[in-house]
Amino acid sequence: MKRVTLLCLLLVTVFSFTVLPNSTCCCVEAFFVSPSVDGVIESEIIKALDEAEKSLDIAMYSFTDDELAAAVIRAYDRGVKVRILLDDGQDSDKGKRQFPKLIDAGIAVRVEHVTGLLHHKFTVIDERLVITGSYNWSDNADDNNFENVVFISCKEIAEVYVKEFKEIWDTVE
């Protein structure tokens, strides 16, 4: 019995020095809205945008939400580097699209005009937090749909999303 205990203690000690310091701790939180529950996702995203310190990379199919646009503009006004990719059609001032407000604020916005949809719905904050899911940044998503987002706090995952963002960013003007 002493041998088993000693062996377990030895393995735990070796494991903690060889694996744990080299592993990445990633945290994931999931949020949901539905026609009967709204505001949850929007408020969590606004909170994250308000905490951004260095950068925001936003790839969004539909961006019509006034409160989210205001949070993005606040981040930009306090010195956060903001880049936004939108799908074709979001660059008009029809309806409640945020494109004109974002451009007027001085934010770098590029619109994808090639075949197919820019159907991404993700944001990378400070190259460490990814927000992704089915949720478009629209009132419709918040008020009328069953939607989800996950917040992934993980530098390695964020790097993958930044790479995808940059590949698209570099191909559109």
C-alpha positions as CSV (number, residue, x, y, z in Angstrom):
1,M,0.0,0.0,0.0
2,K,2.9,2.4,0.8
3,R,4.4,1.7,-2.6
4,V,1.1,2.6,-4.4
5,T,0.8,5.8,-2.4
6,L,4.4,6.7,-3.0
7,L,4.1,5.9,-6.7
8,C,0.9,8.0,-7.0
9,L,2.6,10.9,-5.2
10,L,5.6,10.6,-7.5
11,L,3.4,10.5,-10.6
12,V,1.4,13.6,-9.5
13,T,4.6,15.5,-8.8
14,V,6.2,14.6,-12.2
15,F,2.9,15.3,-14.0
16,S,2.5,18.7,-12.4
17,F,6.0,19.8,-13.5
18,T,5.9,18.4,-17.0
19,V,2.4,18.8,-18.2
20,L,0.6,21.6,-16.4
21,P,3.0,24.4,-17.1
22,N,3.0,23.6,-20.8
23,S,-0.8,23.2,-21.1
24,T,-3.1,26.0,-22.0
25,C,-6.0,26.9,-19.8
26,C,-9.0,27.9,-22.0
27,C,-12.3,29.0,-20.6
28,V,-15.6,28.7,-22.5
29,E,-18.9,30.2,-21.6
30,A,-22.1,29.7,-23.6
31,F,-25.1,32.2,-23.8
32,F,-28.5,31.8,-25.4
33,V,-31.5,33.9,-26.4
34,S,-34.9,33.1,-27.6
35,P,-38.1,34.9,-28.5
36,S,-39.0,34.9,-24.8
37,V,-35.5,35.6,-23.5
38,D,-33.6,38.5,-25.0
39,G,-30.8,40.9,-24.1
40,V,-28.5,38.2,-22.6
41,I,-26.1,37.9,-25.5
42,E,-26.1,41.5,-26.4
43,S,-25.3,42.6,-22.8
44,E,-22.4,40.1,-22.6
45,I,-21.0,41.2,-25.9
46,I,-21.2,44.9,-24.9
47,K,-19.5,44.1,-21.6
48,A,-16.6,42.4,-23.5
49,L,-16.3,45.2,-26.0
50,D,-16.2,47.7,-23.2
51,E,-13.3,45.8,-21.7
52,A,-11.3,45.6,-25.0
53,E,-7.8,47.2,-24.6
54,K,-5.9,46.7,-27.8
55,S,-7.9,45.3,-30.7
56,L,-11.2,44.2,-32.1
57,D,-11.5,42.1,-35.3
58,I,-15.2,41.6,-36.2
59,A,-16.4,39.4,-39.0
60,M,-20.2,39.7,-39.2
61,Y,-22.8,38.7,-41.7
62,S,-25.4,41.1,-40.4
63,F,-24.7,44.2,-38.2
64,T,-27.7,46.3,-37.5
65,D,-27.8,46.5,-33.7
66,D,-27.4,50.2,-32.4
67,E,-26.1,49.2,-28.9
68,L,-23.4,46.9,-30.3
69,A,-22.4,49.6,-32.8
70,A,-22.2,52.2,-30.0
71,A,-19.9,49.8,-28.0
72,V,-17.6,49.3,-31.0
73,I,-17.4,53.0,-31.5
74,R,-16.6,53.6,-27.8
75,A,-13.8,51.1,-28.0
76,Y,-12.4,52.8,-31.1
77,D,-12.7,56.2,-29.4
78,R,-10.6,55.0,-26.5
79,G,-7.8,53.9,-28.8
80,V,-8.7,50.2,-29.5
81,K,-7.7,49.2,-33.1
82,V,-11.0,48.1,-34.8
83,R,-11.3,46.2,-38.1
84,I,-14.7,45.0,-39.3
85,L,-15.5,42.7,-42.2
86,L,-19.1,42.7,-43.4
87,D,-21.1,40.8,-46.0
88,D,-22.1,42.3,-49.3
89,G,-25.2,44.5,-48.9
90,Q,-24.2,45.7,-45.4
91,D,-22.5,48.7,-46.9
92,S,-25.7,50.6,-47.7
93,D,-27.6,53.0,-45.5
94,K,-30.9,51.1,-46.0
95,G,-32.7,50.0,-42.9
96,K,-30.8,49.9,-39.6
97,R,-27.4,48.8,-41.0
98,Q,-24.5,50.2,-39.0
99,F,-22.0,50.6,-41.9
100,P,-22.5,54.4,-42.3
101,K,-22.1,55.1,-38.5
102,L,-18.9,52.9,-38.4
103,I,-17.4,54.6,-41.4
104,D,-18.3,58.1,-40.1
105,A,-16.6,57.2,-36.8
106,G,-13.4,56.5,-38.7
107,I,-13.4,52.7,-38.2
108,A,-11.8,50.5,-40.9
109,V,-14.6,48.5,-42.5
110,R,-14.3,46.2,-45.5
111,V,-17.2,44.6,-47.3
112,E,-16.9,41.2,-49.0
113,H,-18.3,41.4,-52.6
114,V,-17.3,38.0,-54.0
115,T,-19.5,35.0,-54.7
116,G,-21.0,33.4,-51.6
117,L,-21.8,34.9,-48.3
118,L,-19.5,36.2,-45.6
119,H,-21.6,34.2,-43.1
120,H,-19.1,34.4,-40.3
121,K,-20.3,35.6,-36.9
122,F,-17.2,36.1,-34.8
123,T,-15.2,38.7,-32.9
124,V,-11.7,38.5,-31.6
125,I,-10.9,40.8,-28.7
126,D,-7.3,41.6,-27.8
127,E,-6.1,38.4,-29.6
128,R,-7.2,36.3,-26.7
129,L,-11.1,36.2,-26.5
130,V,-13.2,34.8,-29.3
131,I,-17.0,35.4,-29.4
132,T,-18.7,33.2,-32.0
133,G,-22.0,31.3,-32.6
134,S,-25.2,31.7,-34.6
135,Y,-25.8,35.3,-33.3
136,N,-25.8,38.1,-35.9
137,W,-25.3,41.6,-34.4
138,S,-29.0,42.4,-35.1
139,D,-32.1,43.3,-33.2
140,N,-33.8,40.4,-35.0
141,A,-31.3,37.9,-33.5
142,D,-31.7,39.3,-30.1
143,D,-35.5,39.7,-30.0
144,N,-37.0,37.1,-32.4
145,N,-34.7,34.1,-32.8
146,F,-33.2,31.2,-30.9
147,E,-29.5,32.0,-30.9
148,N,-26.3,31.2,-29.2
149,V,-22.8,32.4,-28.7
150,V,-19.7,31.0,-27.0
151,F,-17.0,33.1,-25.4
152,I,-13.7,31.3,-25.8
153,S,-10.9,32.8,-23.7
154,C,-7.9,31.1,-25.3
155,K,-4.9,32.7,-27.0
156,E,-4.3,29.7,-29.2
157,I,-7.9,29.5,-30.5
158,A,-7.9,33.3,-31.0
159,E,-4.8,33.0,-33.2
160,V,-6.7,30.7,-35.5
161,Y,-9.6,33.2,-35.8
162,V,-7.2,36.1,-36.3
163,K,-5.6,34.2,-39.1
164,E,-8.9,33.5,-40.8
165,F,-9.9,37.2,-40.3
166,K,-6.6,38.4,-41.8
167,E,-6.9,36.1,-44.9
168,I,-10.3,37.6,-45.7
169,W,-9.3,41.1,-44.8
170,D,-6.3,41.0,-47.2
171,T,-8.5,39.9,-50.1
172,V,-11.3,42.6,-49.9
173,E,-11.0,46.3,-50.1
